[in-house]
């Protein structure tokens, strides 16, 4: 009995609907033949650079849609059948929806009991669900531009290093304090520590603690972007999703939580040295094409009190 041919375009569309990226879906479809594949083969057939294909295949492995063949002299990979892949993606999507709804219900219930809710005359709902990556990033940029006093962030790993033009502009212009608490795992990732180093060199104050259990960014103690899911932090097809919460009462509670962690953190440069990483830091590509100051290139960052 022969297997039925697979409509690749339809399968890619279904995989993307359940949360996979286009690149991941293309790599999956390339590997549907009943054999194992080297990353170089996947890259060639999918029309991708080898480094990009490697990251996408590893993402499929993390999602449980692909396995590495044991005992091979060179790394080879094999995907699970389409019915199994769709089933896993569907199950995770349902669980993600359940957790999303539970989080929304819990937050809305908590907001009812907090003082100082929406600002008088506000046209916005107190909670907006941002389900697409572009919505999340656009909301960050707008909030960065609107900030007048301070921006505070608790950054739980993993997170995606993405440049913020608005943040760079505000750092260069002064007048707004930027502070972030990272967890120690950030020191073990070269792309992340270089990204953090770049922004620290431009004036962001960064401290490191052993563990951060939630990821949020707060603007002027009123608006908060709270991450629900981040790529790589959940199961198959996890996408960036966040809540935009406009509630001063909740922001005050989060501000107090931030300050407690900040007090226990160590400066970013010190955390690097404790991890045996003297530098370089701050070498993540700068869109302005400028070099970080010498103290940042040496892995040393100014710590100006608490902001």
C-alpha positions as MATLAB code, in Angstrom:
seq = 'XXXXXXXXXXXXXXXXXXXXXXXXXXXXXXXXXXXXXXXXXXXXXXXXXXXXXXXXXXXXXXXXXXXXXXXXXXXXXXXXXXXXXXXXXXXXXXXXXXXXXXXXXXXXXXXXXXXXXXXXXXXXXXXXXXXXXXXXXXXXXXXXXXXXXXXXXXXXXXXXXXXXXXXXXXXXXXXXXXXXXXXXXXXXXXXXXXXXXXXXXXXXXXXXXXXXXXXXXXXXXXXXXXXXXXXXXXXXXXXXXXXXXXXXXXXXXXXXXXXXXXXXXXXXXXXXXXXXXXXXXXXXXXXXXXXXXXXXXXXXXXXXXXX';
ca = [
       0.000    0.000    0.000;
       1.468    3.373   -1.024;
       1.083    6.586    0.922;
      -1.219    9.244   -0.458;
       0.608   12.239   -1.961;
       0.703   15.317    0.239;
      -0.538   18.679   -0.996;
       2.460   20.695    0.222;
       0.818   24.110   -0.126;
      -2.269   23.007    1.810;
      -0.150   21.370    4.520;
       2.028   24.485    4.927;
      -1.127   26.597    5.255;
      -2.508   24.248    7.939;
       0.764   24.213    9.880;
       0.949   28.014    9.796;
      -2.679   28.303   10.951;
      -1.764   26.247   14.010;
       1.159   28.508   14.853;
       4.274   27.399   12.962;
       6.255   30.008   11.091;
       6.538   29.819    7.314;
      10.183   28.745    7.541;
       9.445   25.972   10.038;
       6.553   24.737    7.900;
       8.718   24.689    4.751;
      11.437   22.710    6.511;
       8.864   20.254    7.849;
       7.382   19.634    4.394;
      10.852   19.167    2.863;
      11.530   16.344    5.336;
       8.324   14.398    4.682;
      10.096   11.739    2.617;
      10.475    8.403    4.499;
      14.138    8.951    5.406;
      16.299   11.192    7.554;
      17.824   14.462    6.366;
      20.977   16.454    7.002;
      20.497   20.169    7.654;
      22.394   20.984    4.450;
      19.810   18.972    2.458;
      16.931   20.755    4.173;
      18.517   24.137    3.496;
      19.053   23.357   -0.193;
      15.558   22.003   -0.810;
      13.829   24.729    1.210;
      15.908   27.503   -0.369;
      17.267   28.695    2.964;
      20.747   29.526    4.269;
      22.208   26.630    6.238;
      22.417   28.579    9.506;
      18.763   29.573    9.221;
      17.688   26.038    8.372;
      19.581   24.693   11.380;
      17.703   27.021   13.757;
      14.363   26.121   12.154;
      15.035   22.372   12.374;
      16.052   22.773   16.020;
      12.784   24.631   16.611;
      10.882   21.684   15.112;
      12.782   19.340   17.423;
      11.881   21.542   20.416;
       8.246   21.434   19.289;
       8.216   17.634   19.124;
       7.561   17.643   15.377;
      11.011   16.328   14.479;
      13.574   13.999   16.075;
      17.318   13.676   15.701;
      18.367   10.230   14.499;
      20.531    8.505   17.107;
      23.855    6.989   16.100;
      24.321    8.940   12.872;
      27.883   10.093   12.158;
      26.457   13.447   11.030;
      23.350   15.028   12.555;
      20.288   13.765   10.714;
      16.628   14.509   11.389;
      13.264   12.904   10.724;
       9.811   14.486   11.098;
       6.707   12.888   12.601;
       3.798   12.099   10.211;
       1.509   15.023    9.261;
      -1.475   13.663   11.200;
       0.637   13.486   14.360;
       2.117   16.939   13.761;
      -1.306   18.530   13.254;
      -2.621   16.731   16.332;
       0.211   18.055   18.520;
      -0.176   21.580   17.186;
      -3.952   21.470   17.676;
      -3.615   20.176   21.242;
      -1.133   22.889   22.097;
      -3.295   25.587   20.479;
      -6.252   24.456   22.595;
      -4.151   24.491   25.760;
      -2.767   27.907   24.861;
      -6.303   29.229   24.361;
      -7.390   27.773   27.711;
      -4.472   29.390   29.529;
      -5.002   32.670   27.677;
      -8.662   32.807   28.697;
      -7.795   31.888   32.278;
      -5.173   34.642   32.413;
      -7.595   37.198   30.993;
     -10.342   36.218   33.419;
      -7.990   36.300   36.367;
      -6.547   39.694   35.468;
      -9.948   41.252   34.810;
     -11.212   39.909   38.145;
      -8.130   41.275   39.927;
      -8.512   44.694   38.321;
     -12.029   45.027   39.714;
     -10.637   45.007   43.240;
      -7.800   47.483   42.658;
      -8.016   51.264   43.101;
      -6.993   53.820   40.484;
      -8.165   52.183   37.313;
      -8.433   53.838   33.934;
      -7.565   57.487   33.613;
     -10.590   59.729   33.451;
     -11.684   60.242   29.880;
      -9.630   57.354   28.487;
     -10.941   55.986   25.200;
      -9.186   52.629   25.685;
     -10.340   49.412   27.287;
      -8.346   48.513   30.418;
      -7.045   45.289   28.807;
      -6.212   44.629   25.140;
      -5.118   41.210   23.889;
      -2.217   41.458   21.420;
      -2.204   38.152   19.538;
       0.177   38.953   16.690;
       3.874   39.722   16.854;
       3.451   42.954   14.901;
       0.738   44.126   17.315;
       3.013   43.506   20.292;
       6.016   45.261   18.736;
       3.935   48.233   17.537;
       2.452   48.632   21.024;
       5.930   48.598   22.554;
       7.142   51.274   20.164;
       4.146   53.546   20.763;
       4.405   53.165   24.532;
       8.139   53.940   24.359;
       7.405   57.158   22.460;
       4.656   58.152   24.903;
       6.722   57.506   28.065;
       7.611   60.634   30.003;
       9.303   59.439   33.214;
      10.387   55.812   33.381;
      10.210   52.441   31.651;
      10.738   49.331   33.794;
      11.091   45.764   32.530;
      11.317   42.323   34.093;
      12.772   40.091   31.368;
      12.180   36.364   31.779;
      14.052   34.109   29.368;
      13.595   33.196   26.618;
      12.861   36.387   24.704;
      13.608   37.548   21.182;
      16.250   40.277   20.728;
      14.502   42.881   18.554;
      15.730   46.420   18.086;
      13.497   49.227   19.390;
      14.113   52.423   17.388;
      11.860   54.341   19.798;
      13.847   53.170   22.826;
      17.163   54.132   21.218;
      15.747   57.578   20.436;
      14.557   58.044   24.023;
      17.880   56.844   25.437;
      19.790   59.260   23.215;
      17.409   62.125   24.008;
      17.429   61.657   27.786;
      14.650   62.545   30.194;
      13.293   58.999   30.596;
      14.787   56.402   32.953;
      15.125   52.852   31.601;
      15.748   49.964   33.990;
      15.593   46.217   33.316;
      16.029   43.177   35.545;
      17.271   40.129   33.633;
      17.644   36.577   34.822;
      21.124   35.067   34.939;
      20.453   32.828   31.927;
      20.859   35.922   29.727;
      24.632   35.750   30.348;
      24.840   32.290   28.743;
      23.391   33.421   25.391;
      25.764   35.379   23.169;
      23.015   37.128   21.125;
      21.167   38.143   24.296;
      24.150   39.430   26.264;
      25.386   41.374   23.231;
      21.916   42.891   22.789;
      21.700   43.806   26.481;
      25.226   45.206   26.327;
      24.351   47.507   23.448;
      21.387   49.062   25.255;
      23.311   49.255   28.539;
      26.041   51.155   26.696;
      23.416   53.645   25.509;
      22.187   54.341   29.042;
      19.777   51.592   30.074;
      20.392   50.406   33.650;
      20.466   46.615   33.861;
      20.694   44.260   36.799;
      20.699   40.472   36.948;
      19.036   38.059   39.391;
      19.005   34.270   39.445;
      15.461   33.867   38.167;
      12.696   36.031   36.701;
       9.313   34.323   36.563;
       7.283   36.865   34.584;
       7.967   39.140   31.631;
       6.472   42.613   31.602;
       7.339   46.179   30.637;
       5.746   49.069   32.514;
       5.491   52.645   31.289;
       5.150   55.577   33.722;
       3.498   53.368   36.368;
       0.284   53.232   34.373;
       0.435   51.057   31.260;
       1.910   47.553   31.270;
       2.656   45.070   28.493;
       2.542   41.602   30.040;
       3.829   38.688   27.949;
       1.622   35.597   27.922;
       3.684   33.529   25.512;
       7.081   33.974   23.850;
       8.622   32.027   20.932;
      10.618   29.106   22.286;
       9.111   29.266   25.778;
       6.159   26.965   25.226;
       5.200   24.027   23.037;
       4.961   23.713   19.242;
       4.058   26.856   17.388;
       4.272   29.224   20.353;
       3.961   32.806   19.136;
       4.503   36.138   20.854;
       1.287   37.134   22.659;
       0.858   39.875   25.237;
      -1.696   41.846   27.217;
      -1.674   45.639   27.138;
      -3.065   46.677   30.530;
      -3.899   50.306   31.303;
      -4.445   50.284   35.044;
      -2.492   52.365   37.544;
      -3.427   50.158   40.515;
      -1.934   47.050   38.918;
       1.062   49.051   37.701;
       1.774   50.150   41.270;
       1.808   46.532   42.476;
       4.125   45.537   39.617;
       6.347   48.521   40.361;
       6.767   47.329   43.957;
       7.609   43.814   42.723;
      10.161   45.264   40.297;
      11.856   47.320   43.021;
      12.224   44.277   45.286;
      13.999   42.350   42.532;
      16.069   45.385   41.586;
      17.396   45.673   45.124;
      18.624   42.062   45.007;
      20.161   42.272   41.528;
      23.797   42.757   40.551;
      24.953   45.043   37.717;
      25.059   43.416   34.288;
      28.819   43.796   33.917;
      29.373   42.127   37.284;
      27.070   39.250   36.291;
      29.133   38.715   33.145;
      32.356   38.591   35.127;
      30.825   36.177   37.635;
      29.895   33.940   34.699;
      33.487   34.080   33.426;
      32.557   36.233   30.429;
      34.782   39.354   30.365;
      33.289   40.556   27.047;
      32.920   41.713   24.474;
      29.433   42.967   25.221;
      27.420   45.563   23.411;
      28.389   44.210   19.987;
      24.869   43.336   18.832;
      24.356   45.084   15.453;
      23.492   48.732   16.064;
      21.037   50.086   13.447;
      22.678   53.504   13.789;
      26.072   52.017   12.949;
      27.730   53.557   15.996;
      30.207   51.789   18.255;
      29.503   51.400   21.974;
      31.686   53.364   24.403;
      34.995   51.798   25.499;
      33.624   50.839   28.930;
      30.889   48.795   27.204;
      33.357   47.124   24.854;
      35.300   46.074   27.957;
      32.163   44.604   29.529;
      31.890   47.420   32.138;
      28.642   49.373   32.449;
      27.865   52.397   34.608;
      25.564   51.757   37.546;
      24.004   55.081   38.502;
      22.167   54.105   41.662;
      18.624   52.877   41.045;
      17.729   55.156   38.192;
];
